[in-house]
Amino acid sequence: MGDFFQNGVIATLHDLKNRPLYEVESELTEWSRERPMALLIPSLYSELKRPALQNIVDEISRIPYLEEVIIGLDRASAEEYEDAKRFFSQLPQRHRVLWNDGPRLRSIDERLSEQDLSPNEPGKGRNVWYSLGYFLASGRSSAVALHDADIITYDRSMVAKLFYPLIHPTFDYSFCKGYYFRAADGKLNGRVVRLMVTPLVRALRTTIGHHEYLDYIDSFRYPLAGEFSMKRSVVSSIRIPSDWGLEIGVLSEVQRYYANSRICQVDIADAYDHKHQEVSFDDATAGLHRMAIDIGLALFRKLATNGEVFSPETFRALKATYYRTALDIVDSYHADAVLNGMTLDRHAEETTVELFASAIMEAGDRFLNEPMAVPFTPSWSRVISAIPDILEQVDEAVELDNA
């Protein structure tokens, strides 16, 4: 159920259930003549075999205002890439499938690597970075929205809500973040947001004091949402992490370049569910364990760029503060779940909190021991400055692959 409460330092746009979708899409279609829009979907080839993506394609096929759809495809052989092109040919809009593992884009990646301009590890961040590069190279759209390929509860209203704040002719937003609550099968989900990000941000406030950046991150109702939109000028200027700190990293970069009044969040779903990650208690390189470490690193690095000084003692105090804050939040979520007839396994929740507490210490150790690490991929503006014809190279490679 929507509300109209504004809290935090960015605008929150609610779904008050007053407008039918066709009215919103009609306005977007009219505005698209002057402000064309692109939709970006990073995807593994394996998602093509899951029912979620077929529903997503069916829904996108009914969107009347999109100029283009860009699909970043990872982990695909030549045969699988051809299969992906056939799969996405269902889309009536102009669309391009980026074969990130193909020889043409790999050749470009090698040239960029020679100048330390390429993402330093595979994953969603690298996929998104190259897809945004093609968005710039295409030059067909003035704004882009992004969402994942595994959303089980998807419908096309999500895209309309992401674009509306950017495209409306009297609004002045440059970046929009989606939010929702995560639930499925009668259980609360969204463990990394609930049990890691929110209590960690609040513990950081207690440990290092008031900080504008922490107020900013705490203003987002779901800071790890993979659904967001931005204008073309934002795409060219920001740097993004290539690890699992992508969503936090994007928020950090947007805040670096834009006033809070240019940033908003919008309610895009009553309930949201997608493919779940394993916690991976015994493996710090996988699952939510890896994600928690990368997110912690992203937060610590951002605060350090703002002049915050960390020490081993800081991280020990932070871990203790986080642990107490997170356990208190578990109590709140348990009461919320019971009131709504849902289940919440307190033992599993508290065990996950213990894992995240150790992940915070691991992230702190890496932060202190790797002072020369470069956490962000260079912005496309910098890449263009170093290689002036890089967008033409990307555009040619994608067009030849799709021919």
C-alpha positions as CSV (number, residue, x, y, z in Angstrom):
1,M,0.0,0.0,0.0
2,G,1.4,3.4,-0.9
3,D,1.9,6.4,1.3
4,F,3.0,9.9,0.8
5,F,5.6,10.3,3.5
6,Q,8.8,12.0,2.5
7,N,11.9,11.1,4.6
8,G,15.5,11.5,3.9
9,V,17.3,13.9,1.5
10,I,15.9,12.7,-1.9
11,A,12.4,12.8,-3.3
12,T,10.3,9.7,-2.9
13,L,7.6,9.2,-5.6
14,H,4.8,6.9,-4.5
15,D,2.4,4.6,-6.2
16,L,-0.9,5.9,-4.9
17,K,-3.0,3.7,-7.3
18,N,-4.7,6.7,-8.9
19,R,-3.6,6.4,-12.5
20,P,-4.1,3.6,-15.0
21,L,-1.0,2.5,-16.9
22,Y,-2.3,3.5,-20.3
23,E,-2.4,7.1,-19.2
24,V,1.2,7.1,-18.1
25,E,2.3,5.2,-21.3
26,S,0.3,7.7,-23.4
27,E,2.2,10.6,-22.0
28,L,5.6,8.8,-22.3
29,T,4.8,8.0,-25.9
30,E,4.1,11.7,-26.6
31,W,7.2,12.9,-24.8
32,S,9.4,10.2,-26.5
33,R,9.3,12.1,-29.8
34,E,11.7,14.6,-28.2
35,R,13.2,12.4,-25.4
36,P,13.7,8.9,-26.8
37,M,14.2,6.1,-24.3
38,A,16.3,2.9,-24.2
39,L,15.9,-0.1,-22.0
40,L,19.0,-2.1,-20.9
41,I,18.9,-5.6,-19.6
42,P,22.1,-7.4,-18.5
43,S,21.6,-11.1,-18.7
44,L,23.4,-14.4,-18.5
45,Y,22.6,-16.9,-21.3
46,S,21.2,-19.3,-18.7
47,E,18.3,-16.8,-18.0
48,L,16.9,-17.6,-21.5
49,K,16.0,-21.1,-20.1
50,R,14.0,-19.7,-17.2
51,P,10.3,-18.6,-17.4
52,A,11.0,-15.2,-15.9
53,L,12.7,-13.8,-19.0
54,Q,10.0,-15.0,-21.4
55,N,7.5,-13.0,-19.4
56,I,9.8,-10.0,-19.4
57,V,10.1,-10.1,-23.2
58,D,6.3,-10.5,-23.5
59,E,5.7,-7.5,-21.4
60,I,8.4,-5.3,-23.1
61,S,6.9,-6.2,-26.4
62,R,3.8,-4.2,-25.4
63,I,5.7,-1.0,-24.4
64,P,4.9,1.6,-27.1
65,Y,7.4,4.3,-26.3
66,L,10.8,2.6,-26.3
67,E,13.3,3.7,-29.0
68,E,15.6,0.6,-28.4
69,V,16.2,-2.4,-26.2
70,I,19.8,-3.3,-25.3
71,I,20.6,-6.8,-24.0
72,G,24.0,-7.4,-22.5
73,L,24.7,-11.1,-22.9
74,D,27.3,-12.9,-20.7
75,R,28.6,-16.5,-20.7
76,A,27.4,-17.4,-24.2
77,S,29.1,-19.5,-26.9
78,A,28.7,-18.7,-30.6
79,E,25.8,-21.1,-30.9
80,E,24.2,-19.7,-27.7
81,Y,24.6,-16.2,-29.0
82,E,22.7,-17.1,-32.2
83,D,20.0,-18.7,-30.0
84,A,19.8,-15.5,-27.9
85,K,19.3,-13.4,-31.1
86,R,16.5,-15.7,-32.1
87,F,14.9,-15.5,-28.6
88,F,15.0,-11.7,-28.5
89,S,13.7,-11.4,-32.1
90,Q,10.3,-11.5,-30.5
91,L,10.8,-7.9,-29.6
92,P,9.1,-5.5,-32.0
93,Q,11.3,-2.6,-30.9
94,R,14.8,-2.0,-32.4
95,H,17.0,-4.2,-30.2
96,R,20.7,-5.3,-30.1
97,V,22.2,-8.2,-28.2
98,L,25.8,-7.5,-27.0
99,W,27.9,-10.7,-27.2
100,N,30.3,-9.8,-24.4
101,D,32.2,-13.1,-24.9
102,G,32.4,-12.7,-28.7
103,P,35.7,-12.0,-30.5
104,R,34.8,-8.5,-31.6
105,L,33.9,-7.1,-28.1
106,R,36.8,-9.1,-26.6
107,S,39.2,-7.5,-29.0
108,I,38.0,-4.1,-27.9
109,D,38.3,-5.2,-24.3
110,E,42.0,-6.1,-24.9
111,R,42.7,-2.7,-26.4
112,L,41.1,-1.0,-23.4
113,S,43.0,-3.3,-21.0
114,E,46.3,-2.2,-22.5
115,Q,45.6,1.3,-21.2
116,D,44.0,0.1,-17.9
117,L,40.6,1.3,-19.1
118,S,38.7,-2.0,-19.0
119,P,36.7,-3.5,-16.1
120,N,39.0,-5.6,-14.1
121,E,36.8,-8.6,-13.5
122,P,33.8,-10.3,-15.2
123,G,30.3,-9.9,-13.8
124,K,27.2,-7.7,-13.9
125,G,29.2,-4.5,-13.5
126,R,31.3,-5.3,-16.6
127,N,28.2,-6.2,-18.6
128,V,26.4,-3.0,-17.6
129,W,29.5,-0.9,-18.4
130,Y,29.8,-2.2,-21.9
131,S,26.1,-2.0,-22.5
132,L,26.1,1.7,-21.4
133,G,29.0,2.2,-23.8
134,Y,26.8,0.9,-26.6
135,F,23.9,3.1,-25.4
136,L,26.3,6.1,-25.9
137,A,27.6,4.7,-29.2
138,S,24.1,4.2,-30.6
139,G,23.2,7.8,-29.9
140,R,19.5,7.1,-30.4
141,S,18.2,7.8,-26.9
142,S,18.4,10.6,-24.3
143,A,17.7,8.4,-21.2
144,V,18.2,4.7,-20.3
145,A,16.5,2.4,-17.7
146,L,18.0,-0.8,-16.5
147,H,16.5,-3.9,-14.9
148,D,17.6,-7.5,-14.3
149,A,16.6,-10.5,-16.4
150,D,15.4,-12.7,-13.6
151,I,12.4,-10.7,-12.2
152,I,9.6,-13.2,-11.5
153,T,7.0,-10.6,-10.7
154,Y,7.7,-8.4,-13.7
155,D,5.3,-6.2,-15.5
156,R,5.9,-3.3,-17.9
157,S,4.6,-0.7,-15.4
158,M,8.0,-0.9,-13.8
159,V,9.7,0.6,-16.9
160,A,7.1,3.4,-17.1
161,K,7.6,4.4,-13.5
162,L,11.4,4.4,-13.9
163,F,11.2,6.7,-16.9
164,Y,8.4,9.1,-15.9
165,P,10.4,11.2,-13.5
166,L,13.2,11.7,-16.0
167,I,11.1,12.3,-19.1
168,H,8.4,14.6,-17.7
169,P,9.0,18.0,-19.3
170,T,8.7,20.0,-16.0
171,F,10.6,17.7,-13.7
172,D,14.4,18.2,-13.2
173,Y,15.5,14.7,-12.1
174,S,18.6,13.2,-13.7
175,F,18.6,9.8,-11.9
176,C,15.8,7.6,-10.6
177,K,16.0,4.5,-8.4
178,G,13.3,1.9,-8.1
179,Y,12.2,0.6,-4.8
180,Y,9.8,-2.2,-3.5
181,F,9.7,-4.8,-0.8
182,R,11.1,-8.3,-1.3
183,A,8.8,-11.2,-0.4
184,A,7.8,-14.6,-1.7
185,D,6.1,-17.8,-0.5
186,G,5.0,-16.0,2.7
187,K,8.6,-14.9,3.7
188,L,10.4,-11.6,3.9
189,N,13.4,-11.6,1.5
190,G,15.9,-8.9,0.7
191,R,18.4,-10.0,3.4
192,V,21.4,-8.0,2.3
193,V,19.4,-4.7,2.4
194,R,17.6,-5.6,5.6
195,L,20.4,-7.2,7.6
196,M,23.5,-5.7,6.1
197,V,23.1,-2.3,4.4
198,T,20.6,-0.6,6.7
199,P,22.2,-1.6,10.0
200,L,25.7,-1.0,8.6
201,V,24.9,2.5,7.5
202,R,23.3,3.3,10.9
203,A,26.3,1.7,12.7
204,L,28.7,3.9,10.7
205,R,26.7,7.0,11.8
206,T,27.3,5.9,15.4
207,T,30.9,5.0,14.9
208,I,32.2,7.9,12.7
209,G,29.5,10.5,13.3
210,H,27.1,12.3,11.1
211,H,27.9,12.3,7.4
212,E,26.0,13.6,4.5
213,Y,26.7,10.5,2.4
214,L,25.3,8.2,5.1
215,D,22.1,10.3,5.2
216,Y,21.9,10.0,1.4
217,I,22.3,6.2,1.3
218,D,19.9,5.8,4.2
219,S,17.3,7.8,2.3
220,F,16.9,5.0,-0.3
221,R,14.2,2.4,0.6
222,Y,15.9,-0.3,-1.3
223,P,19.5,0.8,-2.2
224,L,20.4,-2.5,-3.8
225,A,17.6,-2.4,-6.3
226,G,18.9,-3.3,-9.8
227,E,16.3,-1.1,-11.4
228,F,17.2,2.5,-12.1
229,S,17.2,5.1,-14.8
230,M,19.4,8.0,-15.8
231,K,19.8,10.6,-18.4
232,R,22.5,10.4,-21.1
233,S,24.7,13.0,-19.4
234,V,24.9,10.8,-16.2
235,V,25.9,7.7,-18.2
236,S,29.0,9.4,-19.7
237,S,30.2,10.9,-16.4
238,I,29.9,8.2,-13.7
239,R,32.3,5.4,-12.9
240,I,30.9,2.1,-11.7
241,P,32.3,-0.8,-9.8
242,S,32.8,-4.1,-11.7
243,D,32.2,-6.2,-8.6
244,W,29.0,-6.8,-6.6
245,G,29.1,-3.3,-5.2
246,L,27.5,-2.0,-8.5
247,E,24.3,-0.6,-7.1
248,I,25.9,1.1,-4.1
249,G,28.7,2.4,-6.4
250,V,26.2,3.9,-8.9
251,L,24.4,5.7,-6.0
252,S,27.8,7.0,-4.8
253,E,28.8,8.3,-8.2
254,V,25.5,10.0,-8.8
255,Q,25.7,11.8,-5.5
256,R,29.2,12.9,-6.4
257,Y,28.1,14.7,-9.5
258,Y,24.5,15.8,-8.8
259,A,22.6,17.7,-6.1
260,N,20.1,15.6,-4.1
261,S,17.3,17.6,-5.7
262,R,18.2,15.9,-9.1
263,I,17.8,12.4,-7.6
264,C,14.7,10.6,-6.7
265,Q,13.3,7.1,-6.0
266,V,10.0,5.6,-7.2
267,D,7.7,2.8,-6.0
268,I,7.8,0.3,-8.9
269,A,6.1,-2.8,-7.5
270,D,3.7,-3.9,-4.7
271,A,5.9,-6.9,-4.2
272,Y,9.0,-8.1,-6.0
273,D,10.8,-11.4,-6.3
274,H,13.6,-12.7,-8.5
275,K,16.2,-15.4,-8.4
276,H,17.7,-15.8,-5.0
277,Q,21.4,-16.0,-4.2
278,E,22.8,-18.6,-1.8
279,V,24.2,-17.2,1.5
280,S,27.5,-19.1,1.0
281,F,28.6,-19.3,4.6
282,D,31.9,-21.2,3.8
283,D,32.9,-19.4,0.7
284,A,33.8,-15.6,0.7
285,T,34.0,-15.6,-3.1
286,A,30.4,-16.4,-3.8
287,G,26.8,-15.7,-2.9
288,L,25.6,-13.1,-0.3
289,H,28.9,-13.6,1.5
290,R,30.8,-12.1,-1.5
291,M,28.1,-9.5,-2.0
292,A,28.4,-8.3,1.6
293,I,32.2,-7.9,1.4
294,D,32.0,-5.9,-1.9
295,I,29.2,-3.6,-0.5
296,G,31.2,-3.0,2.6
297,L,34.3,-2.1,0.5
298,A,32.2,0.2,-1.6
299,L,30.9,2.1,1.4
300,F,34.3,2.4,3.1
301,R,36.0,3.6,-0.1
302,K,33.4,6.2,-0.7
303,L,33.7,7.5,2.8
304,A,37.5,7.6,2.5
305,T,37.3,9.7,-0.7
306,N,35.3,12.2,1.5
307,G,38.2,12.4,4.0
308,E,37.1,9.8,6.5
309,V,40.1,8.0,8.2
310,F,39.7,4.3,9.1
311,S,41.9,2.1,11.3
312,P,41.7,-1.5,12.7
313,E,40.2,0.0,15.8
314,T,37.5,1.7,13.8
315,F,36.4,-1.5,12.2
316,R,36.4,-3.4,15.4
317,A,34.1,-0.8,16.9
318,L,32.0,-0.8,13.8
319,K,31.5,-4.6,13.9
320,A,30.3,-4.5,17.5
321,T,27.9,-1.5,16.7
322,Y,26.6,-3.2,13.6
323,Y,26.0,-6.4,15.3
324,R,23.8,-4.8,18.0
325,T,22.0,-2.6,15.5
326,A,21.3,-5.6,13.2
327,L,19.9,-7.7,16.0
328,D,17.5,-4.9,17.0
329,I,16.3,-4.7,13.4
330,V,15.7,-8.4,13.3
331,D,13.2,-7.9,16.2
332,S,11.4,-5.2,14.1
333,Y,11.2,-7.4,11.0
334,H,10.0,-10.4,13.0
335,A,7.1,-8.3,14.4
336,D,6.3,-6.9,10.9
337,A,6.3,-10.4,9.4
338,V,4.0,-11.8,12.2
339,L,1.5,-8.9,11.8
340,N,1.3,-9.6,8.1
341,G,0.8,-13.4,8.4
342,M,4.3,-14.1,7.1
343,T,7.2,-16.2,8.5
344,L,10.6,-15.2,9.5
345,D,13.2,-17.6,10.8
346,R,14.9,-15.7,13.6
347,H,17.7,-18.3,13.9
348,A,18.5,-18.0,10.2
349,E,18.3,-14.2,10.4
350,E,20.7,-14.0,13.3
351,T,23.1,-16.5,11.7
352,T,23.2,-14.3,8.6
353,V,23.8,-11.2,10.7
354,E,26.9,-13.1,12.2
355,L,28.1,-13.8,8.7
356,F,27.7,-10.2,7.7
357,A,29.5,-9.0,10.8
358,S,32.5,-11.1,9.7
359,A,32.1,-9.8,6.2
360,I,32.5,-6.3,7.5
361,M,35.8,-7.2,9.1
362,E,36.9,-8.8,5.9
363,A,36.0,-5.8,3.9
364,G,37.9,-3.6,6.5
365,D,41.0,-5.8,6.2
366,R,40.9,-5.5,2.4
367,F,40.4,-1.8,2.6
368,L,43.4,-1.3,4.9
369,N,45.7,-3.8,3.1
370,E,45.0,-2.8,-0.5
371,P,45.5,1.0,-0.5
372,M,46.3,1.1,-4.2
373,A,43.3,-0.9,-5.4
374,V,41.2,0.9,-8.1
375,P,37.6,0.2,-7.2
376,F,35.9,1.8,-10.2
377,T,35.9,1.3,-13.9
378,P,36.8,4.5,-15.7
379,S,34.0,6.7,-16.9
380,W,33.1,6.6,-20.6
381,S,34.2,10.3,-20.8
382,R,37.7,9.3,-19.8
383,V,37.7,6.3,-22.2
384,I,36.6,8.6,-25.1
385,S,39.3,11.0,-24.2
386,A,42.0,8.3,-24.4
387,I,40.5,6.6,-27.5
388,P,38.5,9.1,-29.4
389,D,36.9,6.6,-31.8
390,I,36.0,4.0,-29.1
391,L,32.3,4.4,-29.4
392,E,32.5,3.9,-33.2
393,Q,34.4,0.7,-32.5
394,V,31.8,-0.5,-30.1
395,D,29.0,0.4,-32.4
396,E,30.6,-1.4,-35.4
397,A,31.3,-4.5,-33.3
398,V,27.7,-4.8,-32.0
399,E,26.2,-4.1,-35.5
400,L,28.4,-6.8,-37.1
401,D,27.5,-9.3,-34.4
402,N,23.8,-8.6,-34.8
403,A,23.9,-8.6,-38.6
